Amino acid sequence: MDTVTTYLAGLPQFFAYFLSALALTFLYAFIYSKLTPHKEWALIKENVPAAA
């Protein structure tokens, strides 16, 4: 029983770390897509095979 309480005690820190890493990943992808001169999403929507 002590193992379960130890596991559950660390769960909030894990979720905080995981969600912050996920948010930073999406932030990086957003900034990268805005700063690069290539419009990959527009090319993919136009069905250009080279973009994929």
C-alpha distance matrix in Angstrom:
0.0 3.8 5.4 5.3 6.6 8.8 10.0 10.9 12.5 14.9 15.8 18.7 20.3 20.2 21.9 24.4 25.3 25.6 27.8 29.9 30.5 31.5 33.8 35.4 36.0 37.8 39.7 40.9 42.0 43.8 45.6 46.5 48.0 50.1 51.4 52.4 56.0 55.0 54.3 51.9 50.7 54.3 55.3 52.5 53.5 57.1 56.0 57.2 55.9 56.0 53.5 50.7
3.8 0.0 3.8 5.5 5.3 6.2 8.6 10.0 10.6 12.8 14.6 17.4 18.4 18.6 20.8 22.9 23.5 24.4 26.7 28.4 29.1 30.4 32.6 34.0 34.8 36.8 38.4 39.6 40.9 42.8 44.3 45.2 47.0 48.9 50.0 51.2 54.8 54.1 53.6 51.4 50.3 54.0 55.0 52.4 53.5 57.1 56.1 57.1 55.8 55.7 53.1 50.5
5.4 3.8 0.0 3.8 5.5 5.1 6.1 8.7 9.9 11.1 12.7 16.0 16.7 16.3 18.7 21.0 21.3 21.8 24.4 26.2 26.5 27.8 30.2 31.5 32.1 34.1 36.0 36.9 38.1 40.2 41.7 42.5 44.2 46.3 47.3 48.3 51.9 51.1 50.6 48.3 47.4 51.1 52.0 49.3 50.6 54.1 52.9 53.8 52.4 52.3 49.8 47.2
5.3 5.5 3.8 0.0 3.8 5.4 5.0 6.1 8.5 10.2 10.8 14.0 15.5 15.0 16.7 19.4 20.1 20.3 22.5 24.7 25.3 26.2 28.5 30.2 30.7 32.5 34.4 35.6 36.7 38.5 40.3 41.2 42.7 44.8 46.1 47.1 50.6 49.7 49.0 46.7 45.5 49.1 50.2 47.4 48.4 52.0 51.0 52.1 50.9 51.0 48.3 45.7
6.6 5.3 5.5 3.8 0.0 3.8 5.4 5.0 6.0 8.8 9.9 12.4 14.0 14.5 16.2 18.2 19.4 20.2 22.1 24.0 25.0 26.1 28.1 29.7 30.8 32.4 34.0 35.5 36.8 38.4 40.0 41.2 42.8 44.6 45.9 47.2 50.8 50.1 49.4 47.3 46.1 49.7 51.0 48.4 49.3 53.0 52.2 53.3 52.3 52.2 49.4 47.0
8.8 6.2 5.1 5.4 3.8 0.0 3.8 5.5 5.1 6.7 9.0 11.7 12.2 12.7 15.1 16.9 17.4 18.6 20.9 22.4 23.1 24.7 26.7 28.0 29.0 31.0 32.5 33.6 35.2 37.0 38.3 39.4 41.2 43.0 44.1 45.4 49.0 48.5 48.0 46.0 45.0 48.7 49.8 47.4 48.6 52.1 51.3 52.2 51.1 50.8 48.0 45.7
10.0 8.6 6.1 5.0 5.4 3.8 0.0 3.8 5.5 5.6 6.6 10.1 10.9 10.3 12.5 14.9 15.3 15.8 18.3 20.2 20.6 21.8 24.2 25.6 26.3 28.2 30.0 31.1 32.3 34.2 35.8 36.7 38.4 40.4 41.5 42.7 46.2 45.5 45.0 42.8 41.8 45.4 46.5 43.9 45.1 48.7 47.8 48.7 47.5 47.4 44.7 42.2
10.9 10.0 8.7 6.1 5.0 5.5 3.8 0.0 3.8 5.4 5.1 7.9 9.9 10.0 11.2 13.6 14.9 15.4 17.2 19.3 20.4 21.3 23.2 25.0 26.0 27.5 29.2 30.7 31.9 33.5 35.2 36.4 37.9 39.7 41.1 42.5 46.0 45.3 44.5 42.5 41.2 44.7 46.1 43.5 44.4 48.1 47.4 48.5 47.6 47.6 44.7 42.3
12.5 10.6 9.9 8.5 6.0 5.1 5.5 3.8 0.0 3.8 5.6 7.1 8.3 9.7 11.4 12.8 14.2 15.5 17.2 18.7 20.1 21.5 23.1 24.6 26.0 27.7 28.9 30.4 32.1 33.5 34.9 36.3 38.0 39.6 40.8 42.4 46.0 45.6 45.0 43.2 42.1 45.6 47.1 44.8 45.7 49.3 48.9 49.8 49.1 48.8 45.8 43.6
14.9 12.8 11.1 10.2 8.8 6.7 5.6 5.4 3.8 0.0 3.8 5.8 5.6 6.4 8.9 10.3 10.9 12.4 14.5 15.7 16.8 18.5 20.2 21.4 22.7 24.7 25.9 27.2 28.9 30.5 31.8 33.0 34.9 36.6 37.6 39.1 42.7 42.4 41.9 40.1 39.2 42.8 44.1 41.9 43.0 46.6 46.1 46.8 46.0 45.6 42.6 40.5
15.8 14.6 12.7 10.8 9.9 9.0 6.6 5.1 5.6 3.8 0.0 3.8 5.5 5.0 6.2 8.6 9.9 10.4 12.1 14.2 15.3 16.3 18.1 19.9 21.0 22.5 24.1 25.6 27.0 28.5 30.1 31.4 32.9 34.7 36.0 37.4 41.0 40.4 39.7 37.8 36.6 40.2 41.6 39.2 40.1 43.8 43.3 44.2 43.5 43.3 40.3 38.1
18.7 17.4 16.0 14.0 12.4 11.7 10.1 7.9 7.1 5.8 3.8 0.0 3.8 5.4 5.2 6.1 8.6 9.8 10.5 12.2 14.2 15.2 16.3 18.2 19.9 21.1 22.2 24.2 25.8 26.8 28.3 30.0 31.6 32.9 34.4 36.1 39.6 39.3 38.5 36.9 35.6 39.1 40.8 38.6 39.4 43.1 42.9 43.9 43.5 43.2 40.0 38.1
20.3 18.4 16.7 15.5 14.0 12.2 10.9 9.9 8.3 5.6 5.5 3.8 0.0 3.8 5.5 5.1 6.1 8.5 9.9 10.6 12.2 14.1 15.3 16.5 18.3 20.1 20.9 22.4 24.4 25.7 26.8 28.3 30.2 31.6 32.7 34.4 38.0 37.9 37.5 36.0 35.1 38.6 40.2 38.2 39.3 42.8 42.6 43.3 42.8 42.2 39.0 37.3
20.2 18.6 16.3 15.0 14.5 12.7 10.3 10.0 9.7 6.4 5.0 5.4 3.8 0.0 3.8 5.4 5.2 6.0 8.5 9.9 10.6 12.1 14.1 15.4 16.4 18.4 19.8 21.0 22.6 24.3 25.7 26.8 28.6 30.4 31.5 32.8 36.5 36.0 35.6 33.8 32.9 36.5 37.8 35.7 36.9 40.4 40.0 40.7 39.9 39.4 36.4 34.4
21.9 20.8 18.7 16.7 16.2 15.1 12.5 11.2 11.4 8.9 6.2 5.2 5.5 3.8 0.0 3.8 5.4 5.0 5.9 8.3 9.7 10.3 11.9 14.0 15.1 16.4 18.0 19.7 21.0 22.3 24.0 25.4 26.8 28.5 30.0 31.5 35.0 34.5 33.7 31.9 30.7 34.2 35.8 33.6 34.5 38.1 37.8 38.8 38.3 38.0 34.8 32.9
24.4 22.9 21.0 19.4 18.2 16.9 14.9 13.6 12.8 10.3 8.6 6.1 5.1 5.4 3.8 0.0 3.8 5.5 5.3 6.1 8.5 9.9 10.5 12.2 14.2 15.5 16.3 18.2 20.0 21.0 22.3 24.0 25.8 27.0 28.3 30.2 33.7 33.6 33.0 31.6 30.5 33.9 35.7 33.8 34.7 38.3 38.4 39.1 38.9 38.3 35.0 33.5
25.3 23.5 21.3 20.1 19.4 17.4 15.3 14.9 14.2 10.9 9.9 8.6 6.1 5.2 5.4 3.8 0.0 3.8 5.6 5.3 6.2 8.6 10.0 10.6 12.3 14.4 15.2 16.4 18.4 20.0 21.0 22.3 24.3 25.8 26.8 28.4 32.0 31.9 31.7 30.2 29.5 33.1 34.5 32.7 34.0 37.5 37.3 37.8 37.3 36.5 33.3 31.7
25.6 24.4 21.8 20.3 20.2 18.6 15.8 15.4 15.5 12.4 10.4 9.8 8.5 6.0 5.0 5.5 3.8 0.0 3.8 5.5 5.2 6.2 8.6 10.0 10.6 12.5 14.2 15.4 16.7 18.5 20.0 21.0 22.7 24.6 25.8 27.1 30.6 30.1 29.6 27.8 26.9 30.6 31.9 29.9 31.1 34.6 34.3 34.9 34.3 33.7 30.6 28.8
27.8 26.7 24.4 22.5 22.1 20.9 18.3 17.2 17.2 14.5 12.1 10.5 9.9 8.5 5.9 5.3 5.6 3.8 0.0 3.8 5.4 5.0 6.1 8.5 9.7 10.6 12.1 14.1 15.3 16.4 18.2 19.8 21.1 22.6 24.2 25.8 29.2 28.8 28.0 26.5 25.3 28.8 30.5 28.6 29.4 33.0 33.1 33.9 33.7 33.2 29.9 28.3
29.9 28.4 26.2 24.7 24.0 22.4 20.2 19.3 18.7 15.7 14.2 12.2 10.6 9.9 8.3 6.1 5.3 5.5 3.8 0.0 3.8 5.4 5.0 6.1 8.5 9.9 10.3 12.1 14.2 15.2 16.3 18.0 19.9 21.1 22.2 24.1 27.7 27.7 27.3 26.1 25.3 28.7 30.5 29.0 30.0 33.5 33.7 34.2 34.1 33.3 29.9 28.7
30.5 29.1 26.5 25.3 25.0 23.1 20.6 20.4 20.1 16.8 15.3 14.2 12.2 10.6 9.7 8.5 6.2 5.2 5.4 3.8 0.0 3.8 5.5 5.1 6.1 8.7 9.8 10.5 12.3 14.2 15.3 16.3 18.3 20.0 20.9 22.3 26.0 25.8 25.6 24.1 23.7 27.3 28.6 27.0 28.5 31.8 31.8 32.0 31.6 30.6 27.4 26.1
31.5 30.4 27.8 26.2 26.1 24.7 21.8 21.3 21.5 18.5 16.3 15.2 14.1 12.1 10.3 9.9 8.6 6.2 5.0 5.4 3.8 0.0 3.8 5.5 5.1 6.4 8.6 9.9 10.7 12.4 14.3 15.3 16.6 18.6 20.1 21.3 24.8 24.2 23.5 21.9 21.0 24.5 26.0 24.2 25.4 28.9 28.8 29.3 29.1 28.5 25.1 23.7
33.8 32.6 30.2 28.5 28.1 26.7 24.2 23.2 23.1 20.2 18.1 16.3 15.3 14.1 11.9 10.5 10.0 8.6 6.1 5.0 5.5 3.8 0.0 3.8 5.4 5.2 6.1 8.6 9.9 10.5 12.2 14.1 15.4 16.6 18.3 20.1 23.5 23.3 22.6 21.5 20.4 23.8 25.7 24.3 25.2 28.6 29.1 29.6 29.8 29.1 25.5 24.6
35.4 34.0 31.5 30.2 29.7 28.0 25.6 25.0 24.6 21.4 19.9 18.2 16.5 15.4 14.0 12.2 10.6 10.0 8.5 6.1 5.1 5.5 3.8 0.0 3.8 5.5 4.9 6.0 8.6 9.7 10.4 11.9 14.1 15.3 16.2 18.1 21.7 21.9 21.7 20.8 20.4 23.7 25.4 24.4 25.7 28.9 29.3 29.4 29.5 28.3 24.8 24.1
36.0 34.8 32.1 30.7 30.8 29.0 26.3 26.0 26.0 22.7 21.0 19.9 18.3 16.4 15.1 14.2 12.3 10.6 9.7 8.5 6.1 5.1 5.4 3.8 0.0 3.8 5.4 5.1 6.2 8.6 10.0 10.5 12.3 14.4 15.4 16.5 20.0 19.7 19.5 18.1 17.8 21.4 22.7 21.4 23.0 26.2 26.2 26.2 26.1 24.9 21.6 20.7
37.8 36.8 34.1 32.5 32.4 31.0 28.2 27.5 27.7 24.7 22.5 21.1 20.1 18.4 16.4 15.5 14.4 12.5 10.6 9.9 8.7 6.4 5.2 5.5 3.8 0.0 3.8 5.4 5.0 6.1 8.6 9.8 10.5 12.4 14.3 15.5 18.8 18.3 17.5 16.3 15.4 18.8 20.6 19.3 20.4 23.7 24.1 24.5 24.8 24.0 20.4 19.6
39.7 38.4 36.0 34.4 34.0 32.5 30.0 29.2 28.9 25.9 24.1 22.2 20.9 19.8 18.0 16.3 15.2 14.2 12.1 10.3 9.8 8.6 6.1 4.9 5.4 3.8 0.0 3.8 5.5 5.1 6.2 8.5 9.9 10.7 12.3 14.3 17.7 18.0 17.5 17.1 16.5 19.5 21.6 20.9 22.0 25.0 25.9 26.0 26.6 25.4 21.8 21.6
40.9 39.6 36.9 35.6 35.5 33.6 31.1 30.7 30.4 27.2 25.6 24.2 22.4 21.0 19.7 18.2 16.4 15.4 14.1 12.1 10.5 9.9 8.6 6.0 5.1 5.4 3.8 0.0 3.8 5.4 5.2 5.9 8.5 9.9 10.5 12.0 15.7 16.0 16.2 15.7 15.9 19.1 20.6 20.1 21.8 24.5 25.1 24.7 25.0 23.4 20.0 19.9
42.0 40.9 38.1 36.7 36.8 35.2 32.3 31.9 32.1 28.9 27.0 25.8 24.4 22.6 21.0 20.0 18.4 16.7 15.3 14.2 12.3 10.7 9.9 8.6 6.2 5.0 5.5 3.8 0.0 3.8 5.6 5.1 6.1 8.6 10.0 10.7 14.1 13.6 13.3 12.3 12.3 15.7 17.1 16.4 18.1 20.9 21.4 21.1 21.5 20.1 16.6 16.4
43.8 42.8 40.2 38.5 38.4 37.0 34.2 33.5 33.5 30.5 28.5 26.8 25.7 24.3 22.3 21.0 20.0 18.5 16.4 15.2 14.2 12.4 10.5 9.7 8.6 6.1 5.1 5.4 3.8 0.0 3.8 5.5 5.2 6.3 8.8 10.4 13.3 13.3 12.5 12.3 11.8 14.6 16.7 16.4 17.4 20.3 21.5 21.4 22.4 21.2 17.5 17.9
45.6 44.3 41.7 40.3 40.0 38.3 35.8 35.2 34.9 31.8 30.1 28.3 26.8 25.7 24.0 22.3 21.0 20.0 18.2 16.3 15.3 14.3 12.2 10.4 10.0 8.6 6.2 5.2 5.6 3.8 0.0 3.8 5.5 5.2 6.1 8.7 11.9 12.9 13.0 13.6 13.9 16.3 18.2 18.6 19.9 22.3 23.6 23.0 24.1 22.4 18.9 19.7
46.5 45.2 42.5 41.2 41.2 39.4 36.7 36.4 36.3 33.0 31.4 30.0 28.3 26.8 25.4 24.0 22.3 21.0 19.8 18.0 16.3 15.3 14.1 11.9 10.5 9.8 8.5 5.9 5.1 5.5 3.8 0.0 3.8 5.4 5.2 6.1 9.8 10.3 11.1 11.3 12.4 15.0 16.3 16.7 18.6 20.7 21.6 20.6 21.4 19.3 16.0 16.9
48.0 47.0 44.2 42.7 42.8 41.2 38.4 37.9 38.0 34.9 32.9 31.6 30.2 28.6 26.8 25.8 24.3 22.7 21.1 19.9 18.3 16.6 15.4 14.1 12.3 10.5 9.9 8.5 6.1 5.2 5.5 3.8 0.0 3.8 5.7 5.7 8.4 8.1 7.8 8.1 8.8 11.3 12.9 13.4 15.0 17.2 18.3 17.6 18.7 17.0 13.5 14.7
50.1 48.9 46.3 44.8 44.6 43.0 40.4 39.7 39.6 36.6 34.7 32.9 31.6 30.4 28.5 27.0 25.8 24.6 22.6 21.1 20.0 18.6 16.6 15.3 14.4 12.4 10.7 9.9 8.6 6.3 5.2 5.4 3.8 0.0 3.8 5.8 7.9 9.0 8.7 10.4 10.9 12.4 14.5 15.7 16.7 18.6 20.4 19.7 21.3 19.6 16.2 17.9
51.4 50.0 47.3 46.1 45.9 44.1 41.5 41.1 40.8 37.6 36.0 34.4 32.7 31.5 30.0 28.3 26.8 25.8 24.2 22.2 20.9 20.1 18.3 16.2 15.4 14.3 12.3 10.5 10.0 8.8 6.1 5.2 5.7 3.8 0.0 3.8 6.4 8.7 10.0 11.9 13.3 14.7 16.2 17.7 19.2 20.7 22.3 21.0 22.4 20.1 17.0 19.0
52.4 51.2 48.3 47.1 47.2 45.4 42.7 42.5 42.4 39.1 37.4 36.1 34.4 32.8 31.5 30.2 28.4 27.1 25.8 24.1 22.3 21.3 20.1 18.1 16.5 15.5 14.3 12.0 10.7 10.4 8.7 6.1 5.7 5.8 3.8 0.0 3.8 5.5 7.8 9.3 11.7 13.0 13.7 15.4 17.4 18.5 19.8 18.0 19.2 16.7 13.9 16.1
56.0 54.8 51.9 50.6 50.8 49.0 46.2 46.0 46.0 42.7 41.0 39.6 38.0 36.5 35.0 33.7 32.0 30.6 29.2 27.7 26.0 24.8 23.5 21.7 20.0 18.8 17.7 15.7 14.1 13.3 11.9 9.8 8.4 7.9 6.4 3.8 0.0 3.8 6.5 9.2 11.8 11.9 12.4 15.0 16.7 17.1 18.7 16.7 18.3 15.7 13.3 16.2
55.0 54.1 51.1 49.7 50.1 48.5 45.5 45.3 45.6 42.4 40.4 39.3 37.9 36.0 34.5 33.6 31.9 30.1 28.8 27.7 25.8 24.2 23.3 21.9 19.7 18.3 18.0 16.0 13.6 13.3 12.9 10.3 8.1 9.0 8.7 5.5 3.8 0.0 3.8 5.7 8.8 9.1 8.9 11.4 13.5 13.8 15.1 13.0 14.6 12.1 9.6 12.6
54.3 53.6 50.6 49.0 49.4 48.0 45.0 44.5 45.0 41.9 39.7 38.5 37.5 35.6 33.7 33.0 31.7 29.6 28.0 27.3 25.6 23.5 22.6 21.7 19.5 17.5 17.5 16.2 13.3 12.5 13.0 11.1 7.8 8.7 10.0 7.8 6.5 3.8 0.0 3.8 5.7 5.5 6.3 8.8 10.2 10.9 12.7 11.4 13.6 12.1 9.0 11.7
51.9 51.4 48.3 46.7 47.3 46.0 42.8 42.5 43.2 40.1 37.8 36.9 36.0 33.8 31.9 31.6 30.2 27.8 26.5 26.1 24.1 21.9 21.5 20.8 18.1 16.3 17.1 15.7 12.3 12.3 13.6 11.3 8.1 10.4 11.9 9.3 9.2 5.7 3.8 0.0 3.8 5.5 5.1 6.1 8.6 9.9 10.6 9.5 10.9 9.6 6.0 8.2
50.7 50.3 47.4 45.5 46.1 45.0 41.8 41.2 42.1 39.2 36.6 35.6 35.1 32.9 30.7 30.5 29.5 26.9 25.3 25.3 23.7 21.0 20.4 20.4 17.8 15.4 16.5 15.9 12.3 11.8 13.9 12.4 8.8 10.9 13.3 11.7 11.8 8.8 5.7 3.8 0.0 3.8 5.4 5.1 6.2 8.6 9.9 10.1 12.0 11.9 8.2 9.4
54.3 54.0 51.1 49.1 49.7 48.7 45.4 44.7 45.6 42.8 40.2 39.1 38.6 36.5 34.2 33.9 33.1 30.6 28.8 28.7 27.3 24.5 23.8 23.7 21.4 18.8 19.5 19.1 15.7 14.6 16.3 15.0 11.3 12.4 14.7 13.0 11.9 9.1 5.5 5.5 3.8 0.0 3.8 5.5 5.1 6.3 8.8 9.0 12.0 12.1 9.1 11.1
55.3 55.0 52.0 50.2 51.0 49.8 46.5 46.1 47.1 44.1 41.6 40.8 40.2 37.8 35.8 35.7 34.5 31.9 30.5 30.5 28.6 26.0 25.7 25.4 22.7 20.6 21.6 20.6 17.1 16.7 18.2 16.3 12.9 14.5 16.2 13.7 12.4 8.9 6.3 5.1 5.4 3.8 0.0 3.8 5.4 5.0 6.4 5.5 8.4 8.4 5.9 8.4
52.5 52.4 49.3 47.4 48.4 47.4 43.9 43.5 44.8 41.9 39.2 38.6 38.2 35.7 33.6 33.8 32.7 29.9 28.6 29.0 27.0 24.2 24.3 24.4 21.4 19.3 20.9 20.1 16.4 16.4 18.6 16.7 13.4 15.7 17.7 15.4 15.0 11.4 8.8 6.1 5.1 5.5 3.8 0.0 3.8 5.3 5.1 5.8 7.5 8.6 5.8 6.5
53.5 53.5 50.6 48.4 49.3 48.6 45.1 44.4 45.7 43.0 40.1 39.4 39.3 36.9 34.5 34.7 34.0 31.1 29.4 30.0 28.5 25.4 25.2 25.7 23.0 20.4 22.0 21.8 18.1 17.4 19.9 18.6 15.0 16.7 19.2 17.4 16.7 13.5 10.2 8.6 6.2 5.1 5.4 3.8 0.0 3.8 5.4 7.7 10.3 11.9 9.5 10.1
57.1 57.1 54.1 52.0 53.0 52.1 48.7 48.1 49.3 46.6 43.8 43.1 42.8 40.4 38.1 38.3 37.5 34.6 33.0 33.5 31.8 28.9 28.6 28.9 26.2 23.7 25.0 24.5 20.9 20.3 22.3 20.7 17.2 18.6 20.7 18.5 17.1 13.8 10.9 9.9 8.6 6.3 5.0 5.3 3.8 0.0 3.8 5.6 9.0 10.9 9.5 10.9
56.0 56.1 52.9 51.0 52.2 51.3 47.8 47.4 48.9 46.1 43.3 42.9 42.6 40.0 37.8 38.4 37.3 34.3 33.1 33.7 31.8 28.8 29.1 29.3 26.2 24.1 25.9 25.1 21.4 21.5 23.6 21.6 18.3 20.4 22.3 19.8 18.7 15.1 12.7 10.6 9.9 8.8 6.4 5.1 5.4 3.8 0.0 3.8 6.0 8.8 8.1 8.6
57.2 57.1 53.8 52.1 53.3 52.2 48.7 48.5 49.8 46.8 44.2 43.9 43.3 40.7 38.8 39.1 37.8 34.9 33.9 34.2 32.0 29.3 29.6 29.4 26.2 24.5 26.0 24.7 21.1 21.4 23.0 20.6 17.6 19.7 21.0 18.0 16.7 13.0 11.4 9.5 10.1 9.0 5.5 5.8 7.7 5.6 3.8 0.0 3.8 5.6 5.7 7.4
55.9 55.8 52.4 50.9 52.3 51.1 47.5 47.6 49.1 46.0 43.5 43.5 42.8 39.9 38.3 38.9 37.3 34.3 33.7 34.1 31.6 29.1 29.8 29.5 26.1 24.8 26.6 25.0 21.5 22.4 24.1 21.4 18.7 21.3 22.4 19.2 18.3 14.6 13.6 10.9 12.0 12.0 8.4 7.5 10.3 9.0 6.0 3.8 0.0 3.8 5.5 5.6
56.0 55.7 52.3 51.0 52.2 50.8 47.4 47.6 48.8 45.6 43.3 43.2 42.2 39.4 38.0 38.3 36.5 33.7 33.2 33.3 30.6 28.5 29.1 28.3 24.9 24.0 25.4 23.4 20.1 21.2 22.4 19.3 17.0 19.6 20.1 16.7 15.7 12.1 12.1 9.6 11.9 12.1 8.4 8.6 11.9 10.9 8.8 5.6 3.8 0.0 3.8 5.5
53.5 53.1 49.8 48.3 49.4 48.0 44.7 44.7 45.8 42.6 40.3 40.0 39.0 36.4 34.8 35.0 33.3 30.6 29.9 29.9 27.4 25.1 25.5 24.8 21.6 20.4 21.8 20.0 16.6 17.5 18.9 16.0 13.5 16.2 17.0 13.9 13.3 9.6 9.0 6.0 8.2 9.1 5.9 5.8 9.5 9.5 8.1 5.7 5.5 3.8 0.0 3.8
50.7 50.5 47.2 45.7 47.0 45.7 42.2 42.3 43.6 40.5 38.1 38.1 37.3 34.4 32.9 33.5 31.7 28.8 28.3 28.7 26.1 23.7 24.6 24.1 20.7 19.6 21.6 19.9 16.4 17.9 19.7 16.9 14.7 17.9 19.0 16.1 16.2 12.6 11.7 8.2 9.4 11.1 8.4 6.5 10.1 10.9 8.6 7.4 5.6 5.5 3.8 0.0
